[in-house]
Amino acid sequence: MSQHASRLGGLRGRSHIPFGAPPHQRLRRIPRRPRRIAMLSVHTSPLHQPGTGDAGGMNVYIVELAKRLAAIDIEVEIFTRATTAALPPSVELAPGVLVRHVDAGPYEGLAKEELPAQLCAFTHGVMRAWAGHRPGHYDLVHSHYWLSGHVGWLAAERWGVPLVHAMHTMAKVKNAALAAGDTPEPAARVIGEQQIVRAADRLIANTGGEADELVHHYEAARELVAVVHPGVNLDRFRPADGRAAARARLGLPADALIPLFAGRIQPLKAPDILLHAVAHLLEEEPSLRERMVVPVVGGPSGSGLAKPEGLHKLAARLGICDVVRFRPPCAQDELADWYRAASVLVMPSYSESFGLVAIEAQACGTPVVAASVGGLPVAVRDGVSGTLIQGHDPADYARALRPFASEPGRVERMGAAAARHAESFGWDTAAAATADVYAEAMRERRRLRSAHG
């Protein structure tokens, strides 16, 4: 049994282990799964490029999960806000997966922080789409992020179906670990998340730690929280033809030390810590400058139109412009090459609900140096597939990077272990466990209906 499957309570076809469930529940028969679900992603479209604007790990999560659910005969219709007038009403993302564009507010120039005012319009659009179908068209609603949760709450109530919700991030958790100068999440979001926790039939958490946070911060009922680790596309993210070939394709030196940052440019992800760590390392070992390349692959949050000017200025101030290379967000296949080419992925985040980027890099055979926050201690095996850092002192990251330059074979040895570790996080397993959560929510809804006549 794989490490990932054991965490979920067994091989595919069994239930996940509900958070806090007694052992006897693990062997019970799982009831039927839904035929079709409505999946909600208000603020970011699964069709958008991850790594820019508000598109990130959640986009990847929704796309991969929806495809794998469709592969096990659960049709998925994803509702997301239209961001241009040219978008068609619906697009087939994959067989069995339909993306529906909902008009809600101005197409462009609307920040995520302004979207709560458009939830009424978005809900109206979802209801209009549903009105064109026979009753019972959707068996369940699965909402992602708190904005979608409010729409899902109303839709599930109106349709008489269960609501399954995934937070992805939580305001109270983010506010407890803010980067310097970052903006706290507003009280309205905290209240909104509390309401969703009370309304949802089931909550899906990425890790046991996130489940603990739901219980501690939001008083979620333990028996309603299911732990399902996200997956990784093991067909796309794999070692393939190796590090040297990937470096050749990207025009990178064959013998360079390449610490990579990949993700949105925002204080929460802390790419500045990597730049400070590189400056610290070069100050101690100036000879490394001749063979170091530091790619920063990603774009800013928000509209995604701005350049990461703050990081450019920081690199200049630190005197490392000659080794830092800023690259815009790229397609997933090219991103896989960046992972393969890197000596190590660096994730100094202040908060991560899981850290899909860490799993993707490891699947490509690249070790990870990451902050020991959120789900990263699950995503990274400390001392085996990477190194976890307590805190956010750049000097600690510099110390963690130094062995990758000084110890022959370290990159390849830890990279091989990283690839083995990532193999236990396939999306097929995650989709099967998620489908079992759906089935349990539906069974409980039927039980309650029977009890009330």
Protein Blocks (a to p, Z undefined) as FASTA:
>chain_A
ZZklmmnopaehiacddehiafklmmpccddddfbdcdddfkbcfkbcehiajbcfklmm
mmmmmmmmmmnopacddddddfbfklcfbdcfbghiacddddedjfehpafklmmmmmmm
mmmmmmmmmmmpcehkagbdcdehjklmmmmmmmmmmnopacdddekiafklmmmmcceh
iacddfklmmmmmmmmmmpmbdcdfbfklmmmmmmmnopafklpccddddddfklncgkn
ojklmmmmnopafkbccdddeddddfklommmmmmmmmmmmmmmmmlmmmcccddeddde
hjllaccfklmmmmmmnopmmmpccdddddfklmmmmmmmpmbdcdfbfbdfkopmlmmm
mmnopacddddehjlmmmpcghilmccdedjdfklmmmmmmmmmmmghklmmmmmmmmmm
mmmmcfklmmmmmmmmmmmmmmmmmmmmmmnZZ
